[in-house]
Amino acid sequence: MPPTTIGTPGRPWDENDKATWLAQQSVKRAYADEVVAQLELLQDTFEITRYGALSYAPERYPLYLLKTRSWASHKPNILISGGVHGYETSGVQGAIRFAQRPAQQFSEQFNFVIMPCISPWGYETINRWNPLAIDPNRSFVKNSPAEEAAAVMAYLQSASMTFLAHFDLHETTESDNSIFRPALAARDAVAQKHWDIPDGFYTVGDTARPAVEFQAAIIKSVAQVTHIAPPIDGKIIGETLQQHGVINYNVGALGLGVGITSAKFVTTTEVYPDSSKVTAETCIAAQVAAITGGLVYLSERAEGVSAGRE
């Protein structure tokens, strides 16, 4: 039964409808093997912190982050997050790959907090939503209905950290139109327009802090790895192009994950994994290139050594 046939047409889903949807989901890959086991191999260079667990399966879905082991108060702090949408694979694996390799290159200049898989149930079941049919990346708000988002916000509040930059790693996939937007229309009983899925990488900045040169540095770095999305009628996913490969959202108003800090430099990366021009490895490499491009930009400017400290 596809999501579009669940419930009563013209009425938002009730709890029974959501339960019907949940019963149709199945585990397709292992969070413990593909994420947790990889983090455990990084214990020499990072502190591994359990910042929570998902209440519907706390033993199966503990929530982990990596924190620079040689933390220094004089260095600015960088937040990297992935897997807010669990089905966006390269976001998760890109965060891990950065920790495995390039993080050491930048360790003398920056402290890192890396949250590689914010939605592990979504990762295992290849879902945008959590088990309650809630989108975590619209839920970074006060009294969040998504415990995935709430756990991140609670940790950051308790840690009392300030950040210079936040990289939130995402994908835009063909399944957005074929699965998830139709499901959203059925869940909310509100028509959803299909996006023109862009063939290539792009970033989403914040309208309140667009950081034009920072975004451009990211695009330039990624262009060495994969192609940048061309606009369609001057737009990407319906939003007006701000510069090559970059659009902006009002991230705070939308409850997006990249809006959870006061960092001056924030970006949401968007990889297109369904392109005939890329492989899964290309997508991971693009995520890493986005981070490194942004960090090189910051390290070459005064902001990189004078802001975002604990």
Secondary structure as the mmCIF struct_conf table of DSSP 4:
data_model
#
loop_
_struct_conf.conf_type_id
_struct_conf.id
_struct_conf.beg_label_comp_id
_struct_conf.beg_label_asym_id
_struct_conf.beg_label_seq_id
_struct_conf.end_label_comp_id
_struct_conf.end_label_asym_id
_struct_conf.end_label_seq_id
HELX_RH_3T_P HELX_RH_3T_P1 PRO A 3 THR A 5
BEND BEND1 ILE A 6 GLY A 7
TURN_TY1_P TURN_TY1_P1 PRO A 9 GLY A 10
BEND BEND2 ARG A 11 ARG A 11
HELX_RH_AL_P HELX_RH_AL_P1 GLU A 15 ALA A 23
TURN_TY1_P TURN_TY1_P2 GLN A 24 GLN A 24
BEND BEND3 ARG A 29 ARG A 29
HELX_RH_AL_P HELX_RH_AL_P2 TYR A 31 TYR A 31
HELX_RH_PI_P HELX_RH_PI_P1 ALA A 32 VAL A 36
HELX_RH_AL_P HELX_RH_AL_P3 ALA A 37 GLU A 40
TURN_TY1_P TURN_TY1_P3 LEU A 41 THR A 45
STRN STRN1 PHE A 46 ALA A 53
TURN_TY1_P TURN_TY1_P4 SER A 55 TYR A 56
BEND BEND4 ALA A 57 ALA A 57
TURN_TY1_P TURN_TY1_P5 PRO A 58 ARG A 60
STRN STRN2 PRO A 62 THR A 68
TURN_TY1_P TURN_TY1_P6 ARG A 69 SER A 70
TURN_TY1_P TURN_TY1_P7 SER A 73 HIS A 74
BEND BEND5 LYS A 75 LYS A 75
HELX_LH_PP_P HELX_LH_PP_P1 PRO A 76 PRO A 76
STRN STRN3 ASN A 77 GLY A 82
BEND BEND6 VAL A 84 HIS A 85
TURN_TY1_P TURN_TY1_P8 GLY A 86 TYR A 87
HELX_RH_AL_P HELX_RH_AL_P4 THR A 89 GLN A 100
TURN_TY1_P TURN_TY1_P9 ARG A 101 ARG A 101
HELX_RH_3T_P HELX_RH_3T_P2 PRO A 102 PHE A 106
TURN_TY1_P TURN_TY1_P10 SER A 107 GLN A 109
STRN STRN4 ASN A 111 MET A 115
BEND BEND7 ILE A 118 ILE A 118
HELX_RH_AL_P HELX_RH_AL_P5 PRO A 120 THR A 125
TURN_TY1_P TURN_TY1_P11 ILE A 126 ILE A 126
BEND BEND8 ARG A 128 TRP A 129
TURN_TY1_P TURN_TY1_P12 PRO A 131 LEU A 132
BEND BEND9 ALA A 133 ALA A 133
HELX_RH_3T_P HELX_RH_3T_P3 PRO A 136 ARG A 138
BEND BEND10 VAL A 141 VAL A 141
TURN_TY1_P TURN_TY1_P13 LYS A 142 ASN A 143
BEND BEND11 PRO A 145 PRO A 145
HELX_RH_AL_P HELX_RH_AL_P6 GLU A 147 ALA A 159
TURN_TY1_P TURN_TY1_P14 SER A 160 SER A 160
BEND BEND12 LEU A 164 LEU A 164
STRN STRN5 ALA A 165 GLU A 171
TURN_TY1_P TURN_TY1_P15 GLU A 174 GLU A 174
HELX_RH_AL_P HELX_RH_AL_P7 SER A 175 SER A 175
HELX_RH_PI_P HELX_RH_PI_P2 ASP A 176 PHE A 180
HELX_RH_AL_P HELX_RH_AL_P8 ARG A 181 ASP A 188
TURN_TY1_P TURN_TY1_P16 ALA A 189 ALA A 189
HELX_LH_PP_P HELX_LH_PP_P2 LYS A 193 TRP A 195
BEND BEND13 ASP A 199 GLY A 200
STRN STRN6 PHE A 201 PHE A 201
STRN STRN7 TYR A 202 ASP A 206
TURN_TY1_P TURN_TY1_P17 THR A 207 ALA A 208
STRN STRN8 ARG A 209 ARG A 209
HELX_RH_AL_P HELX_RH_AL_P9 VAL A 212 VAL A 222
TURN_TY1_P TURN_TY1_P18 ALA A 223 VAL A 225
BEND BEND14 THR A 226 THR A 226
HELX_LH_PP_P HELX_LH_PP_P3 HIS A 227 HIS A 227
STRN STRN9 ILE A 228 ILE A 228
HELX_LH_PP_P HELX_LH_PP_P4 ALA A 229 PRO A 231
STRN STRN10 ILE A 232 ILE A 232
TURN_TY1_P TURN_TY1_P19 ASP A 233 GLY A 234
STRN STRN11 LYS A 235 ILE A 236
TURN_TY1_P TURN_TY1_P20 ILE A 237 GLY A 238
STRN STRN12 GLU A 239 THR A 240
STRN STRN13 GLN A 243 GLN A 243
TURN_TY1_P TURN_TY1_P21 HIS A 244 GLY A 245
STRN STRN14 VAL A 246 TYR A 249
HELX_RH_AL_P HELX_RH_AL_P10 VAL A 251 LEU A 254
TURN_TY1_P TURN_TY1_P22 GLY A 255 GLY A 255
HELX_RH_3T_P HELX_RH_3T_P4 GLY A 257 GLY A 259
BEND BEND15 ILE A 260 THR A 261
BEND BEND16 LYS A 264 LYS A 264
STRN STRN15 PHE A 265 VAL A 271
TURN_TY1_P TURN_TY1_P23 PRO A 273 ASP A 274
TURN_TY1_P TURN_TY1_P24 SER A 276 LYS A 277
HELX_RH_AL_P HELX_RH_AL_P11 ALA A 280 SER A 299
TURN_TY1_P TURN_TY1_P25 GLU A 300 GLU A 300
BEND BEND17 ARG A 301 ARG A 301
TURN_TY1_P TURN_TY1_P26 ALA A 302 ALA A 302
HELX_RH_AL_P HELX_RH_AL_P12 GLU A 303 SER A 306
BEND BEND18 ALA A 307 GLY A 308
#
